Structure formats: C-alpha cells, structure tokens
Amino acid sequence: MSFPASPFVTPVLLLIVSNVFMTVAWYGHLKFKTAALPVVIAVSWGIALIEYCFAVPANRIGHAVYSAAELKTIQEVITLVVFAGFSVVVLKEPLGLNHLIGFGLIAAGAFFIFSGR
C-alpha cells in the first residue's frame, strides 16, 4: 500500500479517517439503545478493525517525520474535533463552555508538544 502524499500530511489524513471510524465504533451504538449488547459489541469491533487499517499506516508513515509523542498528540486533537462534531450532529448533545475550555487546554498542551520542534 503506497501513499503518494507528504509524510507530514498523509498521517494526518489517515488519522482523520481512522478517528471517524473509531468514534462511530465507540459512540454510534448510543443511537441504538435497544440493540442487544453482544450485537453492538460485534458491530463496534468490526468498525474498529476498519479504524485500525487507517491508524496503523498513519503511525508507521508518520513516525518517519513525527515522534511517537507528536503522533499521539495529533491523534488526540483529531479525536476531540471528530468527537465534538459527532456529539453535536449525531447524538444531539450540545457542547458547553466547560467542554470548550477543556478542549482549549488540550490544544494548549498540543502547542507545547510541537513548540520544541
């Protein structure tokens, strides 16, 4: 499997796709509360397998130009953005000021992770 884009950009794009799948795997079942738990677990596991097909190459490609800590930070920031959108759009749960402040503090942490480059 080859990826022609930049080793700086490709991991970010793959992690975005990966996080969409993982968010659906972890939280999508909340829309189907009457579904049997074993079914929900099996479906979520299948979706998570797809997520791994994007996350593993993202980290392998990305490690050529990012440290493991930087890759994890990128993944966490993407996770928060994807989750925030999913929470509002799919789950219809509003984000409050406390959530935005917390996310902002995490973004500040990401800034410090990358400021040493």
OpenMM code with the backbone's topology and positions (N, CA, C; nanometers):
from openmm import Vec3, app, unit

residues = "MET SER PHE PRO ALA SER PRO PHE VAL THR PRO VAL LEU LEU LEU ILE VAL SER ASN VAL PHE MET THR VAL ALA TRP TYR GLY HIS LEU LYS PHE LYS THR ALA ALA LEU PRO VAL VAL ILE ALA VAL SER TRP GLY ILE ALA LEU ILE GLU TYR CYS PHE ALA VAL PRO ALA ASN ARG ILE GLY HIS ALA VAL TYR SER ALA ALA GLU LEU LYS THR ILE GLN GLU VAL ILE THR LEU VAL VAL PHE ALA GLY PHE SER VAL VAL VAL LEU LYS GLU PRO LEU GLY LEU ASN HIS LEU ILE GLY PHE GLY LEU ILE ALA ALA GLY ALA PHE PHE ILE PHE SER GLY ARG".split()
positions = [
    Vec3(0.0845, -0.1165, 0.0000),
    Vec3(0.0000, 0.0000, 0.0000),
    Vec3(0.0896, 0.1236, 0.0000),
    Vec3(0.0790, 0.2078, -0.1006),
    Vec3(0.1633, 0.3273, -0.1042),
    Vec3(0.0769, 0.4527, -0.0976),
    Vec3(0.1349, 0.5554, -0.0382),
    Vec3(0.0656, 0.6817, -0.0224),
    Vec3(0.1535, 0.7900, -0.0815),
    Vec3(0.1085, 0.8541, -0.1901),
    Vec3(0.1932, 0.9492, -0.2609),
    Vec3(0.2076, 1.0848, -0.1913),
    Vec3(0.1208, 1.1175, -0.0980),
    Vec3(0.1252, 1.2491, -0.0353),
    Vec3(0.2440, 1.2605, 0.0595),
    Vec3(0.2649, 1.3777, 0.1103),
    Vec3(0.3729, 1.4084, 0.2017),
    Vec3(0.3654, 1.3241, 0.3284),
    Vec3(0.4802, 1.2820, 0.3827),
    Vec3(0.4785, 1.2081, 0.5091),
    Vec3(0.4308, 1.2951, 0.6257),
    Vec3(0.4254, 1.4270, 0.6064),
    Vec3(0.3700, 1.5155, 0.7085),
    Vec3(0.2173, 1.5196, 0.7011),
    Vec3(0.1620, 1.5105, 0.5799),
    Vec3(0.0174, 1.5262, 0.5588),
    Vec3(-0.0557, 1.3920, 0.5625),
    Vec3(0.0018, 1.2911, 0.5011),
    Vec3(-0.0641, 1.1601, 0.4911),
    Vec3(-0.1073, 1.1049, 0.6266),
    Vec3(-0.0205, 1.1067, 0.7286),
    Vec3(-0.0646, 1.0532, 0.8578),
    Vec3(-0.1837, 1.1298, 0.9158),
    Vec3(-0.1854, 1.2594, 0.8964),
    Vec3(-0.2960, 1.3399, 0.9480),
    Vec3(-0.4258, 1.3015, 0.8773),
    Vec3(-0.4207, 1.2868, 0.7466),
    Vec3(-0.5413, 1.2483, 0.6716),
    Vec3(-0.5893, 1.1089, 0.7122),
    Vec3(-0.4949, 1.0156, 0.7262),
    Vec3(-0.5316, 0.8803, 0.7684),
    Vec3(-0.5878, 0.8785, 0.9106),
    Vec3(-0.5324, 0.9616, 0.9973),
    Vec3(-0.5824, 0.9667, 1.1349),
    Vec3(-0.7220, 1.0291, 1.1413),
    Vec3(-0.7509, 1.1214, 1.0530),
    Vec3(-0.8860, 1.1775, 1.0481),
    Vec3(-0.9857, 1.0677, 1.0122),
    Vec3(-0.9557, 0.9921, 0.9065),
    Vec3(-1.0449, 0.8824, 0.8654),
    Vec3(-1.0548, 0.7796, 0.9781),
    Vec3(-0.9410, 0.7442, 1.0350),
    Vec3(-0.9370, 0.6481, 1.1448),
    Vec3(-1.0267, 0.6919, 1.2601),
    Vec3(-1.0193, 0.8174, 1.2965),
    Vec3(-1.0967, 0.8665, 1.4102),
    Vec3(-1.2460, 0.8749, 1.3821),
    Vec3(-1.2824, 0.8970, 1.2585),
    Vec3(-1.4254, 0.8924, 1.2244),
    Vec3(-1.4780, 0.7515, 1.2503),
    Vec3(-1.4053, 0.6517, 1.2035),
    Vec3(-1.4478, 0.5126, 1.2268),
    Vec3(-1.4485, 0.4787, 1.3758),
    Vec3(-1.3461, 0.5206, 1.4487),
    Vec3(-1.3398, 0.4863, 1.5906),
    Vec3(-1.4505, 0.5553, 1.6692),
    Vec3(-1.4805, 0.6786, 1.6352),
    Vec3(-1.5892, 0.7481, 1.7042),
    Vec3(-1.7214, 0.6780, 1.6803),
    Vec3(-1.7437, 0.6342, 1.5573),
    Vec3(-1.8662, 0.5593, 1.5269),
    Vec3(-1.8661, 0.4268, 1.6028),
    Vec3(-1.7515, 0.3601, 1.6082),
    Vec3(-1.7442, 0.2317, 1.6795),
    Vec3(-1.7711, 0.2494, 1.8286),
    Vec3(-1.7164, 0.3529, 1.8877),
    Vec3(-1.7290, 0.3718, 2.0321),
    Vec3(-1.8614, 0.4332, 2.0739),
    Vec3(-1.9154, 0.5236, 1.9909),
    Vec3(-2.0323, 0.6002, 2.0341),
    Vec3(-2.1551, 0.5856, 1.9450),
    Vec3(-2.1403, 0.5310, 1.8263),
    Vec3(-2.2540, 0.5174, 1.7346),
    Vec3(-2.3661, 0.4311, 1.7904),
    Vec3(-2.3302, 0.3313, 1.8677),
    Vec3(-2.4311, 0.2408, 1.9247),
    Vec3(-2.5244, 0.3107, 2.0222),
    Vec3(-2.4880, 0.4283, 2.0693),
    Vec3(-2.5744, 0.5011, 2.1624),
    Vec3(-2.7050, 0.5441, 2.0966),
    Vec3(-2.7069, 0.5440, 1.9647),
    Vec3(-2.8304, 0.5734, 1.8918),
    Vec3(-2.9210, 0.4506, 1.8839),
    Vec3(-2.8713, 0.3338, 1.9212),
    Vec3(-2.9450, 0.2079, 1.9096),
    Vec3(-2.9494, 0.1378, 2.0456),
    Vec3(-3.0093, 0.2021, 2.1415),
    Vec3(-3.0085, 0.1530, 2.2797),
    Vec3(-3.0851, 0.0231, 2.2995),
    Vec3(-3.1724, -0.0123, 2.2057),
    Vec3(-3.2479, -0.1371, 2.2203),
    Vec3(-3.1749, -0.2567, 2.1595),
    Vec3(-3.0676, -0.2314, 2.0865),
    Vec3(-2.9906, -0.3416, 2.0275),
    Vec3(-2.9235, -0.4213, 2.1385),
    Vec3(-2.9164, -0.5510, 2.1195),
    Vec3(-2.8532, -0.6391, 2.2179),
    Vec3(-2.7049, -0.6061, 2.2309),
    Vec3(-2.6559, -0.6055, 2.3527),
    Vec3(-2.5167, -0.5702, 2.3787),
    Vec3(-2.4169, -0.6567, 2.3012),
    Vec3(-2.4340, -0.7892, 2.2930),
    Vec3(-2.3380, -0.8681, 2.2131),
    Vec3(-2.3350, -0.8255, 2.0655),
    Vec3(-2.4492, -0.7901, 2.0110),
    Vec3(-2.4545, -0.7433, 1.8715),
    Vec3(-2.3802, -0.6110, 1.8586),
    Vec3(-2.4061, -0.5208, 1.9520),
    Vec3(-2.3405, -0.3900, 1.9493),
    Vec3(-2.1890, -0.4061, 1.9598),
    Vec3(-2.1453, -0.4955, 2.0469),
    Vec3(-2.0012, -0.5194, 2.0630),
    Vec3(-1.9417, -0.5744, 1.9330),
    Vec3(-2.0076, -0.6707, 1.8722),
    Vec3(-1.9563, -0.7298, 1.7476),
    Vec3(-1.9493, -0.6264, 1.6351),
    Vec3(-2.0542, -0.5469, 1.6211),
    Vec3(-2.0545, -0.4436, 1.5160),
    Vec3(-1.9457, -0.3399, 1.5441),
    Vec3(-1.9350, -0.2966, 1.6689),
    Vec3(-1.8323, -0.1983, 1.7051),
    Vec3(-1.6919, -0.2528, 1.6800),
    Vec3(-1.6722, -0.3791, 1.7103),
    Vec3(-1.5424, -0.4420, 1.6878),
    Vec3(-1.5089, -0.4448, 1.5380),
    Vec3(-1.6079, -0.4758, 1.4562),
    Vec3(-1.5867, -0.4749, 1.3110),
    Vec3(-1.5507, -0.3365, 1.2595),
    Vec3(-1.6181, -0.2354, 1.3104),
    Vec3(-1.5868, -0.0976, 1.2700),
    Vec3(-1.4471, -0.0598, 1.3181),
    Vec3(-1.4121, -0.1024, 1.4390),
    Vec3(-1.2791, -0.0723, 1.4922),
    Vec3(-1.1690, -0.1379, 1.4095),
    Vec3(-1.1966, -0.2547, 1.3530),
    Vec3(-1.0984, -0.3191, 1.2658),
    Vec3(-1.0681, -0.2307, 1.1450),
    Vec3(-1.1713, -0.1709, 1.0886),
    Vec3(-1.1513, -0.0780, 0.9764),
    Vec3(-1.0669, 0.0407, 1.0235),
    Vec3(-1.0969, 0.0889, 1.1437),
    Vec3(-1.0210, 0.2007, 1.2002),
    Vec3(-0.8723, 0.1671, 1.2075),
    Vec3(-0.8409, 0.0464, 1.2515),
    Vec3(-0.7008, 0.0052, 1.2616),
    Vec3(-0.6319, 0.0035, 1.1254),
    Vec3(-0.7062, -0.0251, 1.0208),
    Vec3(-0.6488, -0.0281, 0.8861),
    Vec3(-0.6032, 0.1105, 0.8410),
    Vec3(-0.6522, 0.2144, 0.9062),
    Vec3(-0.6075, 0.3508, 0.8786),
    Vec3(-0.5072, 0.3995, 0.9831),
    Vec3(-0.5280, 0.3629, 1.1083),
    Vec3(-0.4422, 0.4127, 1.2164),
    Vec3(-0.3012, 0.3556, 1.2095),
    Vec3(-0.2898, 0.2275, 1.1815),
    Vec3(-0.1569, 0.1648, 1.1791),
    Vec3(-0.0696, 0.2239, 1.0682),
    Vec3(-0.1189, 0.2353, 0.9432),
    Vec3(-0.0357, 0.3007, 0.8420),
    Vec3(-0.0071, 0.4474, 0.8747),
    Vec3(-0.1033, 0.5160, 0.9354),
    Vec3(-0.0814, 0.6569, 0.9720),
    Vec3(0.0386, 0.6684, 1.0651),
    Vec3(0.0440, 0.5814, 1.1643),
    Vec3(0.1545, 0.5878, 1.2596),
    Vec3(0.2858, 0.5394, 1.1998),
    Vec3(0.2777, 0.4393, 1.1151),
    Vec3(0.4012, 0.3900, 1.0530),
    Vec3(0.4605, 0.4953, 0.9600),
    Vec3(0.3763, 0.5555, 0.8760),
    Vec3(0.4224, 0.6597, 0.7836),
    Vec3(0.4655, 0.7837, 0.8624),
    Vec3(0.3836, 0.8219, 0.9582),
    Vec3(0.4100, 0.9433, 1.0338),
    Vec3(0.5349, 0.9392, 1.1183),
    Vec3(0.5722, 0.8190, 1.1645),
    Vec3(0.6896, 0.8093, 1.2512),
    Vec3(0.8191, 0.8437, 1.1790),
    Vec3(0.8142, 0.8520, 1.0463),
    Vec3(0.9325, 0.8945, 0.9706),
    Vec3(0.9615, 1.0428, 0.9930),
    Vec3(0.8572, 1.1203, 1.0273),
    Vec3(0.8754, 1.2652, 1.0421),
    Vec3(0.8270, 1.3202, 1.1770),
    Vec3(0.7491, 1.2420, 1.2497),
    Vec3(0.6980, 1.2839, 1.3805),
    Vec3(0.7457, 1.1859, 1.4870),
    Vec3(0.7641, 1.2358, 1.6080),
    Vec3(0.7932, 1.1450, 1.7194),
    Vec3(0.6638, 1.0745, 1.7581),
    Vec3(0.6760, 0.9689, 1.8366),
    Vec3(0.5565, 0.8981, 1.8835),
    Vec3(0.4672, 0.9919, 1.9660),
    Vec3(0.5286, 1.0765, 2.0478),
    Vec3(0.4501, 1.1716, 2.1282),
    Vec3(0.3761, 1.2704, 2.0388),
    Vec3(0.4402, 1.3147, 1.9318),
    Vec3(0.3732, 1.4065, 1.8387),
    Vec3(0.2588, 1.3368, 1.7669),
    Vec3(0.2790, 1.2124, 1.7250),
    Vec3(0.1713, 1.1371, 1.6596),
    Vec3(0.0528, 1.1196, 1.7536),
    Vec3(0.0799, 1.0868, 1.8783),
    Vec3(-0.0278, 1.0695, 1.9749),
    Vec3(-0.1017, 1.2011, 1.9978),
    Vec3(-0.0286, 1.3098, 2.0017),
    Vec3(-0.0902, 1.4418, 2.0199),
    Vec3(-0.1786, 1.4763, 1.9004),
    Vec3(-0.1303, 1.4517, 1.7802),
    Vec3(-0.2108, 1.4754, 1.6597),
    Vec3(-0.3384, 1.3930, 1.6673),
    Vec3(-0.3241, 1.2660, 1.7040),
    Vec3(-0.4398, 1.1766, 1.7124),
    Vec3(-0.5399, 1.2272, 1.8150),
    Vec3(-0.4938, 1.2726, 1.9288),
    Vec3(-0.5849, 1.3193, 2.0342),
    Vec3(-0.6592, 1.4462, 1.9932),
    Vec3(-0.5902, 1.5384, 1.9282),
    Vec3(-0.6561, 1.6607, 1.8821),
    Vec3(-0.7616, 1.6263, 1.7766),
    Vec3(-0.7266, 1.5393, 1.6840),
    Vec3(-0.8237, 1.4961, 1.5824),
    Vec3(-0.9422, 1.4271, 1.6503),
    Vec3(-0.9140, 1.3413, 1.7470),
    Vec3(-1.0204, 1.2715, 1.8186),
    Vec3(-1.1184, 1.3705, 1.8815),
    Vec3(-1.0669, 1.4734, 1.9444),
    Vec3(-1.1548, 1.5719, 2.0081),
    Vec3(-1.2413, 1.6458, 1.9068),
    Vec3(-1.1811, 1.6834, 1.7951),
    Vec3(-1.2574, 1.7557, 1.6923),
    Vec3(-1.3650, 1.6653, 1.6332),
    Vec3(-1.3277, 1.5418, 1.5983),
    Vec3(-1.4247, 1.4476, 1.5415),
    Vec3(-1.5340, 1.4181, 1.6437),
    Vec3(-1.4950, 1.3911, 1.7690),
    Vec3(-1.5936, 1.3606, 1.8711),
    Vec3(-1.6874, 1.4785, 1.8959),
    Vec3(-1.6341, 1.5985, 1.9015),
    Vec3(-1.7182, 1.7157, 1.9246),
    Vec3(-1.8228, 1.7278, 1.8146),
    Vec3(-1.7821, 1.7123, 1.6903),
    Vec3(-1.8769, 1.7178, 1.5787),
    Vec3(-1.9797, 1.6062, 1.5875),
    Vec3(-1.9351, 1.4863, 1.6173),
    Vec3(-2.0246, 1.3706, 1.6278),
    Vec3(-2.1246, 1.3905, 1.7415),
    Vec3(-2.0760, 1.4393, 1.8525),
    Vec3(-2.1617, 1.4608, 1.9684),
    Vec3(-2.2742, 1.5589, 1.9375),
    Vec3(-2.2415, 1.6666, 1.8690),
    Vec3(-2.3406, 1.7694, 1.8377),
    Vec3(-2.4324, 1.7247, 1.7242),
    Vec3(-2.3746, 1.6719, 1.6166),
    Vec3(-2.4530, 1.6402, 1.4969),
    Vec3(-2.5314, 1.5100, 1.5111),
    Vec3(-2.4672, 1.4045, 1.5579),
    Vec3(-2.5316, 1.2726, 1.5616),
    Vec3(-2.6057, 1.2495, 1.6934),
    Vec3(-2.5397, 1.2754, 1.8043),
    Vec3(-2.6008, 1.2479, 1.9339),
    Vec3(-2.6890, 1.3626, 1.9832),
    Vec3(-2.6797, 1.4763, 1.9154),
    Vec3(-2.7606, 1.5943, 1.9518),
    Vec3(-2.7335, 1.6396, 2.0953),
    Vec3(-2.6088, 1.6283, 2.1377),
    Vec3(-2.5678, 1.6731, 2.2706),
    Vec3(-2.4854, 1.8004, 2.2548),
    Vec3(-2.5323, 1.9099, 2.3110),
    Vec3(-2.4592, 2.0360, 2.2943),
    Vec3(-2.3279, 2.0363, 2.3729),
    Vec3(-2.2343, 2.1144, 2.3245),
    Vec3(-2.1092, 2.1341, 2.3967),
    Vec3(-2.1218, 2.2627, 2.4769),
    Vec3(-2.0854, 2.2556, 2.6022),
    Vec3(-2.0920, 2.3728, 2.6883),
    Vec3(-1.9596, 2.4446, 2.6954),
    Vec3(-1.9608, 2.5556, 2.7648),
    Vec3(-1.8399, 2.6344, 2.7819),
    Vec3(-1.7310, 2.5527, 2.8510),
    Vec3(-1.7694, 2.4697, 2.9472),
    Vec3(-1.6701, 2.3868, 3.0164),
    Vec3(-1.6007, 2.2906, 2.9199),
    Vec3(-1.6758, 2.2366, 2.8227),
    Vec3(-1.6149, 2.1479, 2.7227),
    Vec3(-1.5157, 2.2266, 2.6370),
    Vec3(-1.5582, 2.3438, 2.5925),
    Vec3(-1.4720, 2.4248, 2.5059),
    Vec3(-1.3449, 2.4686, 2.5788),
    Vec3(-1.3571, 2.5025, 2.7055),
    Vec3(-1.2381, 2.5393, 2.7832),
    Vec3(-1.1458, 2.4181, 2.7978),
    Vec3(-1.2028, 2.3034, 2.8281),
    Vec3(-1.1222, 2.1815, 2.8397),
    Vec3(-1.0516, 2.1479, 2.7098),
    Vec3(-1.1236, 2.1568, 2.5980),
    Vec3(-1.0624, 2.1307, 2.4678),
    Vec3(-0.9531, 2.2333, 2.4393),
    Vec3(-0.9766, 2.3572, 2.4793),
    Vec3(-0.8758, 2.4615, 2.4601),
    Vec3(-0.7490, 2.4321, 2.5377),
    Vec3(-0.7641, 2.3811, 2.6587),
    Vec3(-0.6461, 2.3446, 2.7381),
    Vec3(-0.5699, 2.2297, 2.6737),
    Vec3(-0.6424, 2.1360, 2.6170),
    Vec3(-0.5762, 2.0262, 2.5463),
    Vec3(-0.5024, 2.0802, 2.4231),
    Vec3(-0.5651, 2.1745, 2.3534),
    Vec3(-0.4995, 2.2377, 2.2378),
    Vec3(-0.3728, 2.3112, 2.2823),
    Vec3(-0.3776, 2.3744, 2.3990),
    Vec3(-0.2584, 2.4413, 2.4515),
    Vec3(-0.1483, 2.3389, 2.4780),
    Vec3(-0.1865, 2.2229, 2.5312),
    Vec3(-0.0891, 2.1162, 2.5521),
    Vec3(-0.0265, 2.0713, 2.4208),
    Vec3(-0.1097, 2.0606, 2.3168),
    Vec3(-0.0582, 2.0224, 2.1846),
    Vec3(0.0410, 2.1276, 2.1340),
    Vec3(0.0090, 2.2534, 2.1580),
    Vec3(0.1009, 2.3613, 2.1181),
    Vec3(0.2382, 2.3395, 2.1817),
    Vec3(0.2406, 2.3085, 2.3109),
    Vec3(0.3678, 2.2895, 2.3789),
    Vec3(0.4414, 2.1646, 2.3315),
    Vec3(0.3682, 2.0600, 2.2964),
    Vec3(0.4317, 1.9385, 2.2421),
    Vec3(0.5095, 1.9740, 2.1153),
    Vec3(0.4483, 2.0571, 2.0287),
    Vec3(0.5096, 2.0880, 1.8997),
    Vec3(0.6013, 2.2106, 1.9045),
    Vec3(0.6000, 2.2854, 2.0108),
    Vec3(0.6836, 2.4065, 2.0170),
    Vec3(0.8323, 2.3755, 2.0270),
    Vec3(0.8646, 2.2530, 2.0651),
    Vec3(1.0056, 2.2146, 2.0758),
    Vec3(1.0660, 2.1653, 1.9456),
    Vec3(0.9897, 2.1650, 1.8383),
    Vec3(1.0420, 2.1164, 1.7092),
    Vec3(1.1505, 2.2040, 1.6575),
] * unit.nanometer
topology = app.Topology()
chain = topology.addChain("A")
for resn in residues:
    res = topology.addResidue(resn, chain)
    for name in ("N", "CA", "C"):
        topology.addAtom(name, app.Element.getBySymbol(name[0]), res)
